[in-house]
Every structure is written in C-alpha cells, then in structure tokens.
Amino acid sequence: MALIREVENPPSYRSRAVLHREGDSVVLEISSNDLSSFRAAINSYLRLLAATLSVLDETKSLLE
C-alpha cells in the first residue's frame, strides 16, 4: 500500500503512525505530542489515502 513508505519514514518526529490490518480493514493509528502536529499528520495521511483511492478507481475503470 502507498501509505507504508510514509508510515515507515514519517516526515516529522512530532507525530507517528502505525498501519495494520484487522480482517478486511486497514487501520491507520496516528499519535502526536501536540494538537497542531496531530492535525497536520491527519491531513497528510488523508490526502495520501485519497490519492491512492483515486488511482485505484481510475485503474479499475480502465480495466472495465
């Protein structure tokens, strides 16, 4: 998954994330020392996830 590289090498030391599977779901846990870095981390990971899903949707539509 595209998020694995970002989770393994976070852009900042102020937050960290753990990515794991629970059955058919993928769980992203984000922790931070302060609210502003937590918010920045959430926004970054949500943007990456949205881009990943967009590429998957586009690829799926090309294969149909």
Contact map, one row per residue, 1 for C-alpha under 8 A:
1111000000000000000000000000000000000000000000000000000000000000
1111110000000000000000000000000000000000000000011001000000000000
1111111000000000000000000000000000000000000010011000000000000000
1111111100000000001000000000000000000000000000000000000000000000
0111111110000000000000000000000000000000000000000000000000000000
0111111111100000000000000000000000000000000000000000000000000000
0011111111000001111000000000000000000000000000000000000000000000
0001111111000000000000000000000000000000000000000000000000000000
0000111111100000000000000000000000000000000000000000000000000000
0000011111111011100000000000000000000000000000000000000000000000
0000010011111000000000000000000000000000000000000000000000000000
0000000001111110000000000000000000000000000000000000000000000000
0000000001111111000000000000000000000000000000000000000000000000
0000000000011111000000000000000111001000000000000000000000000000
0000000001011111100000000000011110001100100000000000000000000000
0000001001001111110000000000011100000000000000000000000000000000
0000001001000011111000000001111000000000000000000000000000000000
0000001000000001111100000001110000000000000000000000000000000000
0001001000000000111110000111100000000000000000000000000000000000
0000000000000000011111000111000000000000000000000000000000000000
0000000000000000001111111110000000000000000000000000000000000000
0000000000000000000111111110000000000000000000000000000000000000
0000000000000000000011111100000000000000000000000000000000000000
0000000000000000000011111100000000000000000000000000000000000000
0000000000000000000011111110000000000000000000000000000000000000
0000000000000000001111111111000000000000000000000000000000000000
0000000000000000001111001111100000000000000000000000000000000000
0000000000000000111100000111110000000000000000000000000000000000
0000000000000000111000000011111000000000000000000000000000000000
0000000000000011110000000001111100000100110000000000000000000000
0000000000000011100000000000111110000100000000000000000000000000
0000000000000111000000000000011111101100000000000000000000000000
0000000000000110000000000000001111101100000000000000000000000000
0000000000000100000000000000000111111100000000000000000000000000
0000000000000000000000000000000111111110000000000000000000000000
0000000000000000000000000000000001111111000000000000000000000000
0000000000000110000000000000000111111111100000000000000000000000
0000000000000010000000000000011111111111110000000000000000000000
0000000000000000000000000000000000111111111000000000000000000000
0000000000000000000000000000000000011111111100000000000000000000
0000000000000010000000000000010000001111111110000000000000000000
0000000000000000000000000000010000000111111111000000000000000000
0000000000000000000000000000000000000011111111100000000000000000
0000000000000000000000000000000000000001111111110000000000000000
0010000000000000000000000000000000000000111111111000000000000000
0000000000000000000000000000000000000000011111111100000000000000
0000000000000000000000000000000000000000001111111110000000000000
0110000000000000000000000000000000000000000111111111000000000000
0110000000000000000000000000000000000000000011111111100000000000
0000000000000000000000000000000000000000000001111111110000000000
0000000000000000000000000000000000000000000000111111111000000000
0100000000000000000000000000000000000000000000011111111100000000
0000000000000000000000000000000000000000000000001111111110000000
0000000000000000000000000000000000000000000000000111111111000000
0000000000000000000000000000000000000000000000000011111111100000
0000000000000000000000000000000000000000000000000001111111110000
0000000000000000000000000000000000000000000000000000111111111000
0000000000000000000000000000000000000000000000000000011111111100
0000000000000000000000000000000000000000000000000000001111111110
0000000000000000000000000000000000000000000000000000000111111111
0000000000000000000000000000000000000000000000000000000011111111
0000000000000000000000000000000000000000000000000000000001111111
0000000000000000000000000000000000000000000000000000000000111111
0000000000000000000000000000000000000000000000000000000000011111
